[in-house]
Amino acid sequence: MKISLTGIKPTGNIHIGNYFGAIKPALTLTEQYFCVYFVADLHALNSNFSPKQLQEQIYEVAAAWIVFGLDTEKAIFFRQSDIPEIPELTTILSAVTPKGLMNRAHAYKAMLDKNAEAGNDPDFGVNMGLYTYPILMAADILLYNSDVVPVGQDQNQHVEIARDIAENLNRIYGKTLKIPEGINSETTKVIPGIDGRKMSKSYNNTLPIFAPEKDLRKQVMRIVTDSTPPEDPKDPDTCNLFQIYQHFGAPERVEEVRQLYLQGGLAYGALKQELFENMIETFKPARERFNYLMENKHEIDQILTSGAEKARELGRPVLARVRKAVGIDR
Ligand code: TRP
């Protein structure tokens, strides 16, 4: 079976955009591939300087993937920082990575642009973690002989860079690393946020899955709608309340609601209440297990630790081959 590798940045407040846009599609890949999933906590270090918060977010994201069905018997799930082979491979890869390749990376260039706009020094706020982020990511991908790397469009360049780095090493030392391929899952329709923009924590427009009920309800009630009175016809396809609702209502009921929009007679407030109840119902088992795991973090640790052992087994021979190729084996 081919190997598919997915790195997950640790974030808290998992929301329905994360679920429908990333978690759910990624978990279906286990039917086709041997899947390697990991929490990319080392990648968070260049921007998250709050140890308490980082720790909590690592657990939250790990718990979320577990409760949504990541099968730790069939797939490998671990924490990046538990794999000492990663920083080692990163150092070796750095030696064959041209500085110019890093200069072209989008995230770094975005910082330069921001600084230019603000009249700052070009390197203001740029740490080496940000600058060499693509090398660390290349190590993630290359260590386990990954065949495919399913990513969102925004990560395509990083996969391209990983390929470039692997090709450089292979050119210098002979064929040593497998050249991975990036795949973009067919663009699952993005879920709009409660204000109609893309759902994102940075816009504060999310519907959080594991938040206390009253917080979730508050967010649902904040979903922005227009001011059409209930009795007037409305267009379901331009209404973000309907766009969100259709992921939760039963198919016949969604159709019924669509007709209510078109004919008139629908009150937004009532639909919001229904959406809220459906969400609670849909996520009930996941919420319960999530809360349990967050109260029993040692169970998350156990899962991640045993995953790390398997990941290291997979990575060790590849690193050994690289060490030999470059002349630092014994
Ligand atoms: N950079 C990815 C993101 O921001 C996370 C990530 C780290 C990753 N290492 C990876 C993704 C390896 C795929 C493969 O989402």
py3Dmol code that shows the C-alpha trace and the ligand (Angstrom):
import py3Dmol

protein = """\
ATOM      1  CA  MET A   1       0.000   0.000   0.000  1.00  0.00           C
ATOM      2  CA  LYS A   2       1.266   3.475  -0.811  1.00  0.00           C
ATOM      3  CA  ILE A   3       2.059   5.823   2.046  1.00  0.00           C
ATOM      4  CA  SER A   4       0.091   9.026   2.532  1.00  0.00           C
ATOM      5  CA  LEU A   5       1.406  11.608   4.974  1.00  0.00           C
ATOM      6  CA  THR A   6      -0.521  14.466   6.607  1.00  0.00           C
ATOM      7  CA  GLY A   7       0.887  17.038   9.018  1.00  0.00           C
ATOM      8  CA  ILE A   8      -1.568  18.830  11.275  1.00  0.00           C
ATOM      9  CA  LYS A   9      -0.717  22.210  12.780  1.00  0.00           C
ATOM     10  CA  PRO A  10      -1.780  22.342  16.437  1.00  0.00           C
ATOM     11  CA  THR A  11      -4.715  24.688  16.834  1.00  0.00           C
ATOM     12  CA  GLY A  12      -7.354  24.949  19.511  1.00  0.00           C
ATOM     13  CA  ASN A  13     -11.088  25.534  19.145  1.00  0.00           C
ATOM     14  CA  ILE A  14     -11.628  22.985  16.403  1.00  0.00           C
ATOM     15  CA  HIS A  15     -14.514  24.206  14.258  1.00  0.00           C
ATOM     16  CA  ILE A  16     -16.802  22.795  11.588  1.00  0.00           C
ATOM     17  CA  GLY A  17     -14.573  24.273   8.872  1.00  0.00           C
ATOM     18  CA  ASN A  18     -11.681  22.134  10.171  1.00  0.00           C
ATOM     19  CA  TYR A  19     -13.964  19.128  10.336  1.00  0.00           C
ATOM     20  CA  PHE A  20     -15.570  19.247   6.879  1.00  0.00           C
ATOM     21  CA  GLY A  21     -12.593  20.846   5.123  1.00  0.00           C
ATOM     22  CA  ALA A  22      -9.672  18.884   6.558  1.00  0.00           C
ATOM     23  CA  ILE A  23     -10.367  16.155   9.106  1.00  0.00           C
ATOM     24  CA  LYS A  24     -13.179  14.282   7.389  1.00  0.00           C
ATOM     25  CA  PRO A  25     -11.589  14.164   3.901  1.00  0.00           C
ATOM     26  CA  ALA A  26      -8.198  13.196   5.351  1.00  0.00           C
ATOM     27  CA  LEU A  27      -9.675  10.316   7.322  1.00  0.00           C
ATOM     28  CA  THR A  28     -11.283   8.753   4.255  1.00  0.00           C
ATOM     29  CA  LEU A  29      -7.798   8.253   2.768  1.00  0.00           C
ATOM     30  CA  THR A  30      -7.215   5.223   5.002  1.00  0.00           C
ATOM     31  CA  GLU A  31      -9.201   3.158   2.492  1.00  0.00           C
ATOM     32  CA  GLN A  32      -6.640   3.824  -0.227  1.00  0.00           C
ATOM     33  CA  TYR A  33      -3.353   4.407   1.560  1.00  0.00           C
ATOM     34  CA  PHE A  34      -1.325   3.484   4.563  1.00  0.00           C
ATOM     35  CA  CYS A  35      -1.809   6.772   6.374  1.00  0.00           C
ATOM     36  CA  VAL A  36       0.672   8.618   8.526  1.00  0.00           C
ATOM     37  CA  TYR A  37      -0.803  11.538  10.508  1.00  0.00           C
ATOM     38  CA  PHE A  38       1.073  13.701  12.949  1.00  0.00           C
ATOM     39  CA  VAL A  39       0.691  16.841  15.014  1.00  0.00           C
ATOM     40  CA  ALA A  40       3.287  19.272  13.654  1.00  0.00           C
ATOM     41  CA  ASP A  41       4.186  20.842  16.980  1.00  0.00           C
ATOM     42  CA  LEU A  42       7.762  21.763  16.011  1.00  0.00           C
ATOM     43  CA  HIS A  43       6.298  23.844  13.205  1.00  0.00           C
ATOM     44  CA  ALA A  44       4.263  25.831  15.721  1.00  0.00           C
ATOM     45  CA  LEU A  45       7.347  26.979  17.628  1.00  0.00           C
ATOM     46  CA  ASN A  46       8.175  29.827  15.268  1.00  0.00           C
ATOM     47  CA  SER A  47       4.867  31.576  15.960  1.00  0.00           C
ATOM     48  CA  ASN A  48       3.448  30.277  19.245  1.00  0.00           C
ATOM     49  CA  PHE A  49       5.504  31.493  22.171  1.00  0.00           C
ATOM     50  CA  SER A  50       3.041  30.492  24.859  1.00  0.00           C
ATOM     51  CA  PRO A  51       4.033  27.024  26.169  1.00  0.00           C
ATOM     52  CA  LYS A  52       0.787  26.513  28.098  1.00  0.00           C
ATOM     53  CA  GLN A  53      -1.351  27.383  25.119  1.00  0.00           C
ATOM     54  CA  LEU A  54       0.734  25.292  22.733  1.00  0.00           C
ATOM     55  CA  GLN A  55       0.497  22.260  25.011  1.00  0.00           C
ATOM     56  CA  GLU A  56      -3.277  22.613  25.255  1.00  0.00           C
ATOM     57  CA  GLN A  57      -3.628  23.008  21.498  1.00  0.00           C
ATOM     58  CA  ILE A  58      -1.566  19.899  20.830  1.00  0.00           C
ATOM     59  CA  TYR A  59      -3.937  17.890  23.021  1.00  0.00           C
ATOM     60  CA  GLU A  60      -7.044  19.496  21.566  1.00  0.00           C
ATOM     61  CA  VAL A  61      -6.119  18.784  17.992  1.00  0.00           C
ATOM     62  CA  ALA A  62      -4.982  15.245  18.818  1.00  0.00           C
ATOM     63  CA  ALA A  63      -8.200  14.542  20.732  1.00  0.00           C
ATOM     64  CA  ALA A  64     -10.290  15.927  17.867  1.00  0.00           C
ATOM     65  CA  TRP A  65      -8.707  13.618  15.285  1.00  0.00           C
ATOM     66  CA  ILE A  66      -9.079  10.652  17.615  1.00  0.00           C
ATOM     67  CA  VAL A  67     -12.752  11.244  18.380  1.00  0.00           C
ATOM     68  CA  PHE A  68     -13.552  11.759  14.713  1.00  0.00           C
ATOM     69  CA  GLY A  69     -12.404   8.257  13.980  1.00  0.00           C
ATOM     70  CA  LEU A  70      -8.701   8.194  13.294  1.00  0.00           C
ATOM     71  CA  ASP A  71      -8.076   4.466  13.498  1.00  0.00           C
ATOM     72  CA  THR A  72      -4.789   4.074  15.324  1.00  0.00           C
ATOM     73  CA  GLU A  73      -4.675   0.376  14.483  1.00  0.00           C
ATOM     74  CA  LYS A  74      -4.759   0.978  10.737  1.00  0.00           C
ATOM     75  CA  ALA A  75      -2.933   4.316  10.598  1.00  0.00           C
ATOM     76  CA  ILE A  76      -0.017   5.862  12.468  1.00  0.00           C
ATOM     77  CA  PHE A  77      -0.713   8.933  14.605  1.00  0.00           C
ATOM     78  CA  PHE A  78       1.981  10.706  16.591  1.00  0.00           C
ATOM     79  CA  ARG A  79       3.542  13.950  17.647  1.00  0.00           C
ATOM     80  CA  GLN A  80       6.317  15.355  15.460  1.00  0.00           C
ATOM     81  CA  SER A  81       8.519  16.331  18.408  1.00  0.00           C
ATOM     82  CA  ASP A  82       8.641  12.699  19.569  1.00  0.00           C
ATOM     83  CA  ILE A  83      10.733  11.808  16.517  1.00  0.00           C
ATOM     84  CA  PRO A  84      14.413  12.762  17.019  1.00  0.00           C
ATOM     85  CA  GLU A  85      15.129  11.633  13.459  1.00  0.00           C
ATOM     86  CA  ILE A  86      13.228  14.710  12.210  1.00  0.00           C
ATOM     87  CA  PRO A  87      15.636  17.411  13.429  1.00  0.00           C
ATOM     88  CA  GLU A  88      18.541  15.215  12.356  1.00  0.00           C
ATOM     89  CA  LEU A  89      17.240  14.834   8.830  1.00  0.00           C
ATOM     90  CA  THR A  90      16.413  18.559   8.797  1.00  0.00           C
ATOM     91  CA  THR A  91      20.077  19.388   9.439  1.00  0.00           C
ATOM     92  CA  ILE A  92      21.282  17.101   6.682  1.00  0.00           C
ATOM     93  CA  LEU A  93      18.723  18.465   4.217  1.00  0.00           C
ATOM     94  CA  SER A  94      19.700  22.040   5.093  1.00  0.00           C
ATOM     95  CA  ALA A  95      23.143  21.335   3.678  1.00  0.00           C
ATOM     96  CA  VAL A  96      21.746  20.615   0.219  1.00  0.00           C
ATOM     97  CA  THR A  97      19.102  23.356   0.260  1.00  0.00           C
ATOM     98  CA  PRO A  98      19.985  26.550  -1.623  1.00  0.00           C
ATOM     99  CA  LYS A  99      19.222  29.693   0.344  1.00  0.00           C
ATOM    100  CA  GLY A 100      17.493  31.063  -2.746  1.00  0.00           C
ATOM    101  CA  LEU A 101      14.887  28.325  -2.497  1.00  0.00           C
ATOM    102  CA  MET A 102      13.895  29.597   0.938  1.00  0.00           C
ATOM    103  CA  ASN A 103      13.832  33.185  -0.327  1.00  0.00           C
ATOM    104  CA  ARG A 104      11.053  32.176  -2.694  1.00  0.00           C
ATOM    105  CA  ALA A 105       8.795  30.533  -0.089  1.00  0.00           C
ATOM    106  CA  HIS A 106       5.367  32.202   0.135  1.00  0.00           C
ATOM    107  CA  ALA A 107       5.159  32.564   3.912  1.00  0.00           C
ATOM    108  CA  TYR A 108       8.550  34.243   4.086  1.00  0.00           C
ATOM    109  CA  LYS A 109       7.797  36.478   1.105  1.00  0.00           C
ATOM    110  CA  ALA A 110       4.517  37.520   2.707  1.00  0.00           C
ATOM    111  CA  MET A 111       6.468  38.720   5.739  1.00  0.00           C
ATOM    112  CA  LEU A 112       8.827  40.720   3.519  1.00  0.00           C
ATOM    113  CA  ASP A 113       5.847  42.342   1.805  1.00  0.00           C
ATOM    114  CA  LYS A 114       4.224  43.159   5.116  1.00  0.00           C
ATOM    115  CA  ASN A 115       7.442  44.727   6.375  1.00  0.00           C
ATOM    116  CA  ALA A 116       7.906  46.751   3.182  1.00  0.00           C
ATOM    117  CA  GLU A 117       4.372  48.075   3.516  1.00  0.00           C
ATOM    118  CA  ALA A 118       4.920  49.058   7.138  1.00  0.00           C
ATOM    119  CA  GLY A 119       8.295  50.606   6.321  1.00  0.00           C
ATOM    120  CA  ASN A 120      10.092  48.092   8.539  1.00  0.00           C
ATOM    121  CA  ASP A 121      13.416  46.350   8.062  1.00  0.00           C
ATOM    122  CA  PRO A 122      12.766  43.440   5.626  1.00  0.00           C
ATOM    123  CA  ASP A 123      13.712  40.862   8.255  1.00  0.00           C
ATOM    124  CA  PHE A 124      11.662  42.384  11.045  1.00  0.00           C
ATOM    125  CA  GLY A 125       9.856  39.547  12.883  1.00  0.00           C
ATOM    126  CA  VAL A 126      11.407  36.862  10.693  1.00  0.00           C
ATOM    127  CA  ASN A 127      12.952  34.084  12.765  1.00  0.00           C
ATOM    128  CA  MET A 128      14.936  31.189  11.346  1.00  0.00           C
ATOM    129  CA  GLY A 129      12.076  28.823  12.206  1.00  0.00           C
ATOM    130  CA  LEU A 130       9.863  30.690   9.783  1.00  0.00           C
ATOM    131  CA  TYR A 131      12.621  31.036   7.206  1.00  0.00           C
ATOM    132  CA  THR A 132      13.548  27.339   7.193  1.00  0.00           C
ATOM    133  CA  TYR A 133       9.995  26.054   7.772  1.00  0.00           C
ATOM    134  CA  PRO A 134      10.002  24.335   4.364  1.00  0.00           C
ATOM    135  CA  ILE A 135      13.126  22.302   5.233  1.00  0.00           C
ATOM    136  CA  LEU A 136      11.537  20.956   8.413  1.00  0.00           C
ATOM    137  CA  MET A 137       8.448  20.115   6.414  1.00  0.00           C
ATOM    138  CA  ALA A 138      10.588  18.382   3.779  1.00  0.00           C
ATOM    139  CA  ALA A 139      12.103  16.245   6.547  1.00  0.00           C
ATOM    140  CA  ASP A 140       8.580  15.305   7.704  1.00  0.00           C
ATOM    141  CA  ILE A 141       7.651  14.204   4.252  1.00  0.00           C
ATOM    142  CA  LEU A 142      10.878  12.490   3.220  1.00  0.00           C
ATOM    143  CA  LEU A 143      11.640  10.567   6.426  1.00  0.00           C
ATOM    144  CA  TYR A 144       8.787   8.094   5.996  1.00  0.00           C
ATOM    145  CA  ASN A 145       9.185   7.442   2.261  1.00  0.00           C
ATOM    146  CA  SER A 146       5.852   9.131   1.633  1.00  0.00           C
ATOM    147  CA  ASP A 147       4.296   8.541  -1.760  1.00  0.00           C
ATOM    148  CA  VAL A 148       1.609  11.173  -1.520  1.00  0.00           C
ATOM    149  CA  VAL A 149       1.039  14.257   0.577  1.00  0.00           C
ATOM    150  CA  PRO A 150      -2.583  15.424   0.629  1.00  0.00           C
ATOM    151  CA  VAL A 151      -2.590  19.149   1.291  1.00  0.00           C
ATOM    152  CA  GLY A 152      -4.667  22.251   0.800  1.00  0.00           C
ATOM    153  CA  GLN A 153      -3.726  24.507  -2.123  1.00  0.00           C
ATOM    154  CA  ASP A 154      -1.844  26.815   0.232  1.00  0.00           C
ATOM    155  CA  GLN A 155       0.665  24.036   0.985  1.00  0.00           C
ATOM    156  CA  ASN A 156       1.427  23.033  -2.616  1.00  0.00           C
ATOM    157  CA  GLN A 157       4.569  25.118  -2.744  1.00  0.00           C
ATOM    158  CA  HIS A 158       5.908  23.416   0.377  1.00  0.00           C
ATOM    159  CA  VAL A 159       5.495  20.005  -1.209  1.00  0.00           C
ATOM    160  CA  GLU A 160       7.217  21.280  -4.359  1.00  0.00           C
ATOM    161  CA  ILE A 161      10.112  22.489  -2.218  1.00  0.00           C
ATOM    162  CA  ALA A 162      10.333  19.082  -0.509  1.00  0.00           C
ATOM    163  CA  ARG A 163      10.600  17.477  -3.950  1.00  0.00           C
ATOM    164  CA  ASP A 164      13.321  19.951  -4.978  1.00  0.00           C
ATOM    165  CA  ILE A 165      15.296  19.241  -1.831  1.00  0.00           C
ATOM    166  CA  ALA A 166      15.016  15.466  -2.309  1.00  0.00           C
ATOM    167  CA  GLU A 167      16.094  15.793  -5.924  1.00  0.00           C
ATOM    168  CA  ASN A 168      19.102  17.886  -4.891  1.00  0.00           C
ATOM    169  CA  LEU A 169      20.206  15.250  -2.419  1.00  0.00           C
ATOM    170  CA  ASN A 170      19.656  12.462  -4.931  1.00  0.00           C
ATOM    171  CA  ARG A 171      21.614  14.344  -7.594  1.00  0.00           C
ATOM    172  CA  ILE A 172      24.595  14.825  -5.323  1.00  0.00           C
ATOM    173  CA  TYR A 173      24.632  11.440  -3.571  1.00  0.00           C
ATOM    174  CA  GLY A 174      22.727   9.103  -5.877  1.00  0.00           C
ATOM    175  CA  LYS A 175      19.155   7.921  -5.508  1.00  0.00           C
ATOM    176  CA  THR A 176      18.489   7.945  -1.768  1.00  0.00           C
ATOM    177  CA  LEU A 177      15.130   9.616  -1.134  1.00  0.00           C
ATOM    178  CA  LYS A 178      11.726   8.873  -2.579  1.00  0.00           C
ATOM    179  CA  ILE A 179      10.234  11.806  -4.502  1.00  0.00           C
ATOM    180  CA  PRO A 180       6.763  12.442  -3.062  1.00  0.00           C
ATOM    181  CA  GLU A 181       3.739  13.760  -4.841  1.00  0.00           C
ATOM    182  CA  GLY A 182       1.383  16.418  -3.561  1.00  0.00           C
ATOM    183  CA  ILE A 183      -2.320  15.756  -4.000  1.00  0.00           C
ATOM    184  CA  ASN A 184      -5.171  18.210  -3.563  1.00  0.00           C
ATOM    185  CA  SER A 185      -8.373  16.477  -2.577  1.00  0.00           C
ATOM    186  CA  GLU A 186     -11.154  17.611  -4.876  1.00  0.00           C
ATOM    187  CA  THR A 187     -12.069  21.000  -3.491  1.00  0.00           C
ATOM    188  CA  THR A 188     -14.604  20.164  -0.835  1.00  0.00           C
ATOM    189  CA  LYS A 189     -16.865  23.182  -0.731  1.00  0.00           C
ATOM    190  CA  VAL A 190     -15.535  25.492   1.913  1.00  0.00           C
ATOM    191  CA  ILE A 191     -17.927  26.137   4.735  1.00  0.00           C
ATOM    192  CA  PRO A 192     -18.616  29.831   5.110  1.00  0.00           C
ATOM    193  CA  GLY A 193     -18.019  31.390   8.492  1.00  0.00           C
ATOM    194  CA  ILE A 194     -20.861  32.995  10.409  1.00  0.00           C
ATOM    195  CA  ASP A 195     -20.094  36.299   8.633  1.00  0.00           C
ATOM    196  CA  GLY A 196     -19.935  34.712   5.165  1.00  0.00           C
ATOM    197  CA  ARG A 197     -16.155  34.831   4.823  1.00  0.00           C
ATOM    198  CA  LYS A 198     -14.073  31.623   4.908  1.00  0.00           C
ATOM    199  CA  MET A 199     -14.417  30.072   8.357  1.00  0.00           C
ATOM    200  CA  SER A 200     -11.209  30.817  10.203  1.00  0.00           C
ATOM    201  CA  LYS A 201     -10.106  31.309  13.758  1.00  0.00           C
ATOM    202  CA  SER A 202      -8.347  34.514  12.781  1.00  0.00           C
ATOM    203  CA  TYR A 203     -11.656  36.026  11.604  1.00  0.00           C
ATOM    204  CA  ASN A 204     -13.431  34.986  14.805  1.00  0.00           C
ATOM    205  CA  ASN A 205     -16.280  33.653  12.670  1.00  0.00           C
ATOM    206  CA  THR A 206     -16.206  29.959  13.554  1.00  0.00           C
ATOM    207  CA  LEU A 207     -18.678  27.448  14.902  1.00  0.00           C
ATOM    208  CA  PRO A 208     -16.562  25.598  17.465  1.00  0.00           C
ATOM    209  CA  ILE A 209     -17.402  21.913  17.836  1.00  0.00           C
ATOM    210  CA  PHE A 210     -16.197  21.282  21.361  1.00  0.00           C
ATOM    211  CA  ALA A 211     -17.048  24.577  23.052  1.00  0.00           C
ATOM    212  CA  PRO A 212     -19.613  24.630  25.891  1.00  0.00           C
ATOM    213  CA  GLU A 213     -23.178  24.487  24.534  1.00  0.00           C
ATOM    214  CA  LYS A 214     -23.982  28.054  25.463  1.00  0.00           C
ATOM    215  CA  ASP A 215     -20.940  29.368  23.565  1.00  0.00           C
ATOM    216  CA  LEU A 216     -21.808  27.351  20.489  1.00  0.00           C
ATOM    217  CA  ARG A 217     -25.409  28.565  20.685  1.00  0.00           C
ATOM    218  CA  LYS A 218     -24.226  32.154  20.933  1.00  0.00           C
ATOM    219  CA  GLN A 219     -22.132  31.740  17.791  1.00  0.00           C
ATOM    220  CA  VAL A 220     -24.995  30.095  15.889  1.00  0.00           C
ATOM    221  CA  MET A 221     -27.282  32.991  16.825  1.00  0.00           C
ATOM    222  CA  ARG A 222     -24.624  35.389  15.525  1.00  0.00           C
ATOM    223  CA  ILE A 223     -24.765  33.918  11.995  1.00  0.00           C
ATOM    224  CA  VAL A 224     -25.221  36.918   9.735  1.00  0.00           C
ATOM    225  CA  THR A 225     -28.390  36.970   7.631  1.00  0.00           C
ATOM    226  CA  ASP A 226     -30.082  39.695   5.652  1.00  0.00           C
ATOM    227  CA  SER A 227     -33.136  41.592   6.875  1.00  0.00           C
ATOM    228  CA  THR A 228     -35.746  39.967   4.647  1.00  0.00           C
ATOM    229  CA  PRO A 229     -38.913  39.486   6.727  1.00  0.00           C
ATOM    230  CA  PRO A 230     -39.994  35.862   7.372  1.00  0.00           C
ATOM    231  CA  GLU A 231     -42.918  35.915   4.942  1.00  0.00           C
ATOM    232  CA  ASP A 232     -40.816  37.060   1.935  1.00  0.00           C
ATOM    233  CA  PRO A 233     -39.055  34.640  -0.445  1.00  0.00           C
ATOM    234  CA  LYS A 234     -35.284  34.318  -0.030  1.00  0.00           C
ATOM    235  CA  ASP A 235     -32.418  32.775  -1.982  1.00  0.00           C
ATOM    236  CA  PRO A 236     -30.993  29.747  -0.106  1.00  0.00           C
ATOM    237  CA  ASP A 237     -27.881  29.622  -2.281  1.00  0.00           C
ATOM    238  CA  THR A 238     -26.606  33.020  -1.208  1.00  0.00           C
ATOM    239  CA  CYS A 239     -27.538  32.603   2.457  1.00  0.00           C
ATOM    240  CA  ASN A 240     -24.697  31.402   4.657  1.00  0.00           C
ATOM    241  CA  LEU A 241     -27.134  30.145   7.279  1.00  0.00           C
ATOM    242  CA  PHE A 242     -28.529  27.738   4.691  1.00  0.00           C
ATOM    243  CA  GLN A 243     -25.044  26.835   3.443  1.00  0.00           C
ATOM    244  CA  ILE A 244     -24.119  25.768   6.955  1.00  0.00           C
ATOM    245  CA  TYR A 245     -27.493  24.217   7.747  1.00  0.00           C
ATOM    246  CA  GLN A 246     -27.413  21.840   4.798  1.00  0.00           C
ATOM    247  CA  HIS A 247     -24.482  19.953   6.354  1.00  0.00           C
ATOM    248  CA  PHE A 248     -26.569  19.103   9.399  1.00  0.00           C
ATOM    249  CA  GLY A 249     -30.223  18.746   8.467  1.00  0.00           C
ATOM    250  CA  ALA A 250     -31.604  15.423   7.229  1.00  0.00           C
ATOM    251  CA  PRO A 251     -31.762  15.480   3.396  1.00  0.00           C
ATOM    252  CA  GLU A 252     -35.585  15.660   3.203  1.00  0.00           C
ATOM    253  CA  ARG A 253     -35.676  18.425   5.777  1.00  0.00           C
ATOM    254  CA  VAL A 254     -32.958  20.369   3.919  1.00  0.00           C
ATOM    255  CA  GLU A 255     -35.103  20.193   0.794  1.00  0.00           C
ATOM    256  CA  GLU A 256     -38.137  21.337   2.775  1.00  0.00           C
ATOM    257  CA  VAL A 257     -36.204  24.284   4.171  1.00  0.00           C
ATOM    258  CA  ARG A 258     -34.977  25.154   0.682  1.00  0.00           C
ATOM    259  CA  GLN A 259     -38.616  25.337  -0.463  1.00  0.00           C
ATOM    260  CA  LEU A 260     -39.467  27.522   2.535  1.00  0.00           C
ATOM    261  CA  TYR A 261     -36.719  29.917   1.499  1.00  0.00           C
ATOM    262  CA  LEU A 262     -38.030  30.069  -2.051  1.00  0.00           C
ATOM    263  CA  GLN A 263     -41.707  30.404  -1.134  1.00  0.00           C
ATOM    264  CA  GLY A 264     -41.359  32.621   1.911  1.00  0.00           C
ATOM    265  CA  GLY A 265     -42.410  31.762   5.441  1.00  0.00           C
ATOM    266  CA  LEU A 266     -39.034  30.994   6.954  1.00  0.00           C
ATOM    267  CA  ALA A 267     -37.810  32.789  10.063  1.00  0.00           C
ATOM    268  CA  TYR A 268     -34.030  32.894  10.360  1.00  0.00           C
ATOM    269  CA  GLY A 269     -34.179  32.703  14.150  1.00  0.00           C
ATOM    270  CA  ALA A 270     -36.100  29.431  14.104  1.00  0.00           C
ATOM    271  CA  LEU A 271     -33.702  27.898  11.585  1.00  0.00           C
ATOM    272  CA  LYS A 272     -30.752  28.943  13.732  1.00  0.00           C
ATOM    273  CA  GLN A 273     -32.285  27.211  16.734  1.00  0.00           C
ATOM    274  CA  GLU A 274     -32.845  24.087  14.629  1.00  0.00           C
ATOM    275  CA  LEU A 275     -29.269  24.230  13.346  1.00  0.00           C
ATOM    276  CA  PHE A 276     -27.956  24.520  16.885  1.00  0.00           C
ATOM    277  CA  GLU A 277     -29.976  21.490  18.013  1.00  0.00           C
ATOM    278  CA  ASN A 278     -28.840  19.471  14.996  1.00  0.00           C
ATOM    279  CA  MET A 279     -25.201  20.329  15.662  1.00  0.00           C
ATOM    280  CA  ILE A 280     -25.438  19.270  19.284  1.00  0.00           C
ATOM    281  CA  GLU A 281     -27.129  16.038  18.213  1.00  0.00           C
ATOM    282  CA  THR A 282     -24.591  15.340  15.437  1.00  0.00           C
ATOM    283  CA  PHE A 283     -21.541  15.953  17.590  1.00  0.00           C
ATOM    284  CA  LYS A 284     -22.872  14.516  20.846  1.00  0.00           C
ATOM    285  CA  PRO A 285     -20.720  11.353  20.917  1.00  0.00           C
ATOM    286  CA  ALA A 286     -17.647  13.246  19.679  1.00  0.00           C
ATOM    287  CA  ARG A 287     -18.120  15.980  22.279  1.00  0.00           C
ATOM    288  CA  GLU A 288     -18.470  13.453  25.075  1.00  0.00           C
ATOM    289  CA  ARG A 289     -15.354  11.541  24.065  1.00  0.00           C
ATOM    290  CA  PHE A 290     -13.436  14.751  23.530  1.00  0.00           C
ATOM    291  CA  ASN A 291     -14.243  15.989  27.022  1.00  0.00           C
ATOM    292  CA  TYR A 292     -13.307  12.617  28.441  1.00  0.00           C
ATOM    293  CA  LEU A 293      -9.933  12.616  26.664  1.00  0.00           C
ATOM    294  CA  MET A 294      -9.158  16.183  27.702  1.00  0.00           C
ATOM    295  CA  GLU A 295      -9.785  15.102  31.299  1.00  0.00           C
ATOM    296  CA  ASN A 296      -7.619  12.020  30.761  1.00  0.00           C
ATOM    297  CA  LYS A 297      -4.721  13.338  28.747  1.00  0.00           C
ATOM    298  CA  HIS A 298      -2.578  10.325  29.617  1.00  0.00           C
ATOM    299  CA  GLU A 299      -4.766   8.327  27.242  1.00  0.00           C
ATOM    300  CA  ILE A 300      -3.913  10.755  24.435  1.00  0.00           C
ATOM    301  CA  ASP A 301      -0.254  10.486  25.424  1.00  0.00           C
ATOM    302  CA  GLN A 302      -0.433   6.707  25.263  1.00  0.00           C
ATOM    303  CA  ILE A 303      -1.832   6.802  21.746  1.00  0.00           C
ATOM    304  CA  LEU A 304       0.751   9.335  20.547  1.00  0.00           C
ATOM    305  CA  THR A 305       3.649   7.522  22.204  1.00  0.00           C
ATOM    306  CA  SER A 306       2.816   4.201  20.664  1.00  0.00           C
ATOM    307  CA  GLY A 307       2.327   5.960  17.320  1.00  0.00           C
ATOM    308  CA  ALA A 308       5.760   7.562  17.629  1.00  0.00           C
ATOM    309  CA  GLU A 309       7.363   4.141  18.084  1.00  0.00           C
ATOM    310  CA  LYS A 310       5.823   2.937  14.843  1.00  0.00           C
ATOM    311  CA  ALA A 311       6.769   6.133  13.031  1.00  0.00           C
ATOM    312  CA  ARG A 312      10.375   5.843  14.144  1.00  0.00           C
ATOM    313  CA  GLU A 313      10.495   2.264  12.892  1.00  0.00           C
ATOM    314  CA  LEU A 314       9.351   3.522   9.525  1.00  0.00           C
ATOM    315  CA  GLY A 315      11.803   6.419   9.476  1.00  0.00           C
ATOM    316  CA  ARG A 316      14.947   4.863  10.885  1.00  0.00           C
ATOM    317  CA  PRO A 317      15.982   2.897   7.779  1.00  0.00           C
ATOM    318  CA  VAL A 318      15.462   5.969   5.617  1.00  0.00           C
ATOM    319  CA  LEU A 319      17.637   8.113   7.863  1.00  0.00           C
ATOM    320  CA  ALA A 320      20.266   5.349   7.971  1.00  0.00           C
ATOM    321  CA  ARG A 321      20.324   5.337   4.179  1.00  0.00           C
ATOM    322  CA  VAL A 322      20.748   9.120   4.114  1.00  0.00           C
ATOM    323  CA  ARG A 323      23.539   9.041   6.712  1.00  0.00           C
ATOM    324  CA  LYS A 324      25.325   6.410   4.665  1.00  0.00           C
ATOM    325  CA  ALA A 325      24.851   8.326   1.417  1.00  0.00           C
ATOM    326  CA  VAL A 326      26.356  11.516   2.814  1.00  0.00           C
ATOM    327  CA  GLY A 327      29.201   9.704   4.643  1.00  0.00           C
ATOM    328  CA  ILE A 328      28.295   9.971   8.321  1.00  0.00           C
ATOM    329  CA  ASP A 329      27.404   6.352   9.000  1.00  0.00           C
ATOM    330  CA  ARG A 330      29.606   4.045  11.013  1.00  0.00           C
TER     331      ARG A 330
END
"""
ligand_1 = """\
15
LIG
N 2.632 23.197 6.933
C 1.422 22.418 7.124
C 0.269 23.398 7.415
O 0.489 24.526 7.725
C 1.559 21.426 8.247
C 2.612 20.408 7.963
C 3.810 20.277 8.610
C 2.577 19.401 6.960
N 4.505 19.230 8.081
C 3.796 18.669 7.071
C 1.653 19.038 5.981
C 4.086 17.610 6.205
C 1.933 17.974 5.136
C 3.154 17.274 5.238
O -0.876 22.993 7.319
"""
view = py3Dmol.view(width=600, height=400)
view.addModel(protein, "pdb")
view.setStyle({"model": 0}, {"cartoon": {"style": "trace"}})
view.addModel(ligand_1, "xyz")
view.setStyle({"model": 1}, {"stick": {}})
view.zoomTo()
view.show()
